[in-house]
Amino acid sequence: MVEAFDVVDIIRSKRDRAALSTEQIDWLIDAYTREYVDDAQMSALIMAIFLNGMERREIFDMTQAMIHSGERMDFSSLSKPTVDKHSTGGVGDKITLPLMPLVACFGVAVPQLSGRGLGHTGGTLDKLESIPGWRAELSNEQILQQLEGLGGVICAAGKGLAPADKRLYALRDITGTVEAIPLIASSIMSKKIAEGTSALVLDVKFGSGAFMREEERARELARTMVALGTDAGVETSALLTSMETPLGLTIGNANEVRESVEVLAGGGPADVVELTVALAREMLASVGQPDADVEAALQDGRAMDTWRQFVEAQGGDPDAALPTPNETHTVVAEQDGVLVRQDALPFGVAAWRLGAGRARASDEVVHAAGIDLHAKPGDEVRAGQPLFTLAANDAARFERALDAVEGAYEIAPAGTSFDRQPIVRDRISS
Ligand code: URA
């Protein structure tokens, strides 16, 4: 086979800040998937992209080339419109669990092809696997049947979607190039577009527990992804949301399922409800239901009914007891005052050290492990009042978890004013 390009020329072009042509990008991703271009060459190129960036057209071409490296799902046979949500991930982010049934109960199909957690952010599938019997693996046929019937599915993404991204993501991880916006945007959007949804809402987070620390970088990532989705014919918008403190009162797996069920029962913490409702409104508006009364569907049990059907359809028992930990350790306030800071990242790391997350893809998570928060920033606390409880199956894990949260929260003198900010800070559309 005669190769159409020389990879060294392509690396030099990007090194010297030129834009790559559509043909060069198509060839490059195909040659990398065929293993003709090796990891050393690809590493040099992605570092050049990290340093010199890419134009909107190049990012679009990169995304399309990654989509073409694998299979595409096809939801066109469904009688309902499809709308999906993607979150860039954060600590205590269980929103997919209440959101999917809430949107699906309005007659919309919600395909949530999800992943497992790695590092301090949890994975949706790990959380759901706390439910006895619940299965993440579904065939494409089962996915279609469930979407047509009850309207929603949360399951493992097939390995065939954008396989070039899988290799490239692993390479970025070991070459210090994860944070490049063109690479993040094309990685996320290639999988979402290959999944075949007609509308997509992105939850792009910023703050200590998010992938992007600064709001402006998160905004730039959101704009880039919205443009990519729009250019690919997917109705795409994004909410820019804060991830300075953990979302809700639970970080872990089984405890996050418990909190999600509270939201579906019409209760739950205010921040989880705010974000669930905002994303549900955005998703329903994107498929022509801008006036859907989503709060009513949480209060009157419609979303809960869809949740129960969903859990049963995937082999789970919605009434089964969730796993409980062998050991707990509660930390109390040392003084009276106002809790003014609770940093997301250290609490995420602590939950991970308790066993709620994994360090390697092959590790098992402990479903009962995690953290229950008893106070949130802005709450008044009294000396001796519980601030948070650590849960694990082995008490030996508490010491390193406590190390992680050392200095991660602050109690200011009683009467200190605290400005509660909304979670949703901005909306970005094309
Ligand atoms: N998630 C992805 O799938 N890709 C990235 O690059 C970052 C987050």
Residues whose N, C-alpha, C, O or C-beta is under 5 A from the ligand:
A	BS01	URA	V178 L183 I184 S187 I188
